[in-house]
């Protein structure tokens, strides 16, 4: 190695809306993130995906357009940034890849520790994609992940032992302890994961797939879709997410125009009977109720108060198999807790709803 001067970048940053002068320093490896000036040392961050943003975009765009598993995998191999990627196919194939560029350190240098800056510990290539952790159709029938060490033998960025019962236990094990014992894991089980592990994570999404369609998609990123336009107008999702967040609930993703009556979704035949949670909930005074019929049935959809008395009958009659959306207008009811109850043949289910005026 040889001595080289820092790159010095004079800048202005804003702290509490006030401009503050700030100087950036860069070495040949990257930005300086720490210093031990007493020993004349600094720590710089070198990234394997430095200036690879366009390649990342190309890879993700390719995945979005892919029609086959092999096409998805070919684009997955192009991803420069490290994360865990999952695939679910119409043929029920599921696959996992730990993607990204990782240092090939067969020279014995530990990639998790600081490297010398004199050139003696530079990396000289990346681990081949085929040698990164991956799996397909596991015997357990599912993958569980929370930004964690993907397999026990992988030590490129994570050395917490699996199974450790301590504050440093992998967070993913909390999910696995809930998921593992359940036979016939359902969409409702999936939506119950945050409450069971008492954590929302950064964001959460639950997607249910049929062989041809996304049957249901629920997401709850508190604050992430609460946008305010330049004119000061709030998005329709601005005020409903925090109550859902506090109650461990998801919100349905609704597309298209507002639904004003009982509507059947064309071309979809559900595999089972389901009554979904009304949305929004809590609500005032209108909420949307979605339900699914696996076969033609006589349907009674009604609203009960906390004493079990029927206060509204929303649907009464025979309906063919399909997915339905029913608007519930509760403007004539008092604030309080209600129960939405459906009877469809032998299927009976209920959901708790909160009307706040």
N, C-alpha and C positions, 0 to 999 in steps of 0.2 A: 504494500500500500504506500501511498504518498500523502503528504499534507495538502489539504484543500480547504479553502475558506468557505464559511457558511454562505448560502444564498440568503440575503436579508431583504425582507419584504415589509415596507412600511404600510400600515393599513389603519383603517378606522372601523371600530366595531361599535355596536349600540348596546348600552346597558341601561335598562329601565328607560328606554326611549332617548337616552342621552348619548351623544357621540363620545367615544373614548379612544385615544390613540393606542394602537397595538402593533407590535413588531413580531412578524413571523420569522423563524429561522429554519432553514432546510439544509440537511447534509446531502451527500450524493445518494443516500438511501431513502430519504424522505423527511417529513416534518419532524422537528424536535418536539418531543412530548414530555421530557423530563430532564433534569440536570443534577449532577453532583459536582458543582463547581469547585469544591474544596479539593477534589481529586482530578479536576480538569477532565471530566467525563460528561457526556450528554447521551440521552437515549432518543433515537430516531425510529420512526415507524415505517417499515418497508412492507408494502402490500403486494401479494401475488397478483392481484387484479387491478393494479394501478393503471389508469387510463384505458380500462377495458369496458367502459360503460356501453359503448356501441355494440361490442360483441355480445354483451349480456342482453341487450335489447333484441338483437338478431336471433339469439337462441330462444328467448321466450316467445318471440313472434312465431318462430318455427314450430314450437310446441303447440301454440294456439291453433295453428293451421294443420297440424299432423292428423293423419287419418288412421294410422296403424301404430302398434306398440313399437315396432322397429324404427319408425320415423320419430316418435317421441324420444326414444333412446339415443338416436343419432344427434338430435339437437341438445339433449341433456348433456352429452359429452362435450358440447361447446360452451357450457356455462362456466364463466371464470370465477364467480363468487360462490363462497361455500354456504350451502344449506342443504336441508333434507327435502327431496322431491318424491312425490307419490303419484301413482297412476292407478286408475280404476277403469277397466274396459267393459264394453257391452257384453262381452263373453264371460264376465265375472273375474277376469284376470286382474290381480293387483300386484304392483311392483313398487319397489323402493330403491332410490339411489342416493348416496351421499355425494353430491356433486361439488365441483369447484376445482381450483388449482391448489395443490398442496406440495410443499417442498419435498423433493426426493433427497432424503438425508441418509442414504446408505453409507455415508462417510462417518456416521456415528454422532453427528451434532444433533442435540435434542432440539426439535423445531419449536418447542414450547418455551424455551429459555432465551434470554437476550444473546445475540451473536456479537462477536468481536467486529469492530468496524474497520479493521486494518486489511480486509480482503481475504483473510485466512479461513473465514467461515461462510463465505458466500454460497448460496445455493446454485446448483448447476443443472436445473431441470425440475420437472414436476412428475408426480406419480401418475402413471398411465390410468386412464379412466376405468379400464377393465379391472384394475387392481384396487379400486376404491370400494368401500362397503356397499353392497347391494343385495337384494333378496327378491324372490318372486313366489307368490302363492304359498305363504308359510302354512304349516299344519294347523296353527291356531286360528287361521282364517282372517287375521287382521294385523295391522301395524299400529303401534303406539309410539308417539314421539312428542317431545317438548324441547326442541333445540338441544338435544342431549347427545352424549357420546353414542354413536350409532351401533357399535358392536364392542364386545369386551376387549378385543385385541387392538382396537384403534387408539393410538396415543398421540395423534398429531395435534390435538388441541384440547384434550380433556383427559385427565388422569384420575378422576374420582372413581373409586371402585364401585362396581355394581353391587347392590344389595346392602350397602352401608346404611345402617340405621342411625343417622345423625343429622345435624343441621346441614350437612353437605350432601345428603342423599340426592340423587337425581330426582328432579321434580316429576319426571315422567313416571317414576315408580308409583306415585300417588294415583295416577290415572290407571296404570296397569292393575293395581290392587282392586280397583273398582270394576274395571272391565273384565278381568280374567275369569271370575267365578260365574258370570252371567251366561246362561245358555239361551241362544236365540236373541242375541243383542239387537235391539231395535232402535229406530230413529228417536223414540222418546227416551231411551237409555242414553243415547248420544247427547241429547240436549240437557240431560241431567248431570253430565260430567262436571261442569263448573261448580254446581252446588255441592256435589259429593266431595270434591277436592278443596272446596272453599277458596277458589281462585278463578278469576276471569282471564288471567294472562293479559297480554297486550290487546288482543282482539280475539273474538271467537266466532266461528261460523259452523253451521251444521247443514249438510247437503244430503238429500236422499235421492237416489238414482233408481230409475227403472232400466229395462234393457234398451229403451229408446229415448227417454227423456229425463230431465231433472224434475222429479216429482215435487220436491219441496226444498226451499233454500231459506234458512233463517240466519240472521247475523245480528250481532250486537257489539259494535265498537263504540262505546260511550264517548260522545263528543266528536268522533271522527267524521260523522256525516251531519253534524249540526252546523251547517253553513249559513252565513249571512251575506246577502248580496251587497254590492256597492251602494244600492239604493236603500239598504237597511232592512230588506225583507228577509225574514227567517225561512229556512227550508222547512218543509212539512215534518221533517224528522227531528227538528231541533229540540222540542220539549218532551218527547215521549221516551227517550232512551234512559234517562237516569232512574225513573221509577222501575223500569224493566231490569236495569242493572242491579238495583238494590234487592229485587225479588228473584234473582237468578233466572230471569226469563229471556226468551229470544223473541225477536220480531220477524214476522214473515216478510219476505221480499215481494213486494207487489209491483207489477209491471202494467203499463197501459193506463186506460182511463179508470175512473172510480167505478166501483161496483155498487149499484143501487138496488138490486133485487137478487133473488136466488138464481144463480147462473151456473150452468154445467160446463166444464171444460171439455172441449171436443177432442176426441181421439185418444183419451187416456182411460185405461181400465185398471184401477188399483188392484194390488195383490191382497189387500186386507182392508177391513173396516177401521177407520180412524176418525176421531174428533180432535181437531187441532185447537190450540189455545187461541181464543179470540184476540184480535189485534186492532187498535192498541188496547192495552190493559195495564193499568187503569185507563178509563176513557170517559169522554163527555161530549155529546150524548150518544154518538154513533160508533159502533164497533163492527168489525168484519169477522164472521165465523166461517171457517173452512172445514169441510168434512169429506170423507171418501167412502164410497160404497163398492165393495168387491163384487156384489151381484145385485140384481134388481130386488128392491125391498120396500116395504111400507115404512115410511119414515115419519117419526114424530120428533120435532126439534122444539124444545120449550125452555122457558126461563123460570127458575124457582127462587123464592126468597130463602132466607136462612132458616125459616120454619118448615121448609119443604112445600110451601104452597105455590101452585102454578100462577105466575103473574102475567106471562105472555106465552102464546103458542105461535111460533114463527113458521113452522112447516107441519102439515098434516096431509099425508097422501103417499101414493106409490111413486117411486122414482127408479129409473134404470141405473145400472152400475155406472160409476163415474166419479169425478171430482166436482165438488160444488162449493160455491161461495154465497153466503147469506148475510145481508146487512141487517144488523140489529139496531133499531132506533129506540133508545130508552129515554127519550125526552120527557115522557109522562111518568117515569118512575123516580122515586126518591133516591138520594145518594145512599150507597151501602154495598154490601157484599151479596152477590147473586150467584146462582149456579146454572150453567148451560147444560142441558141434559138431552142426549139423543138416544132414541130407541129405533133400531133398524133390524127387524127380525129378532134374532137372538142376541144381537150386539147392543149393549147398553154402556154408555160412558158419560162422564160429566166433567166440566171444567169450571173452576172458580173465576169469577169476573168481579172487578171493583169499579163501580160507577162513582165518579167524583164530580160534583157540580159546584 
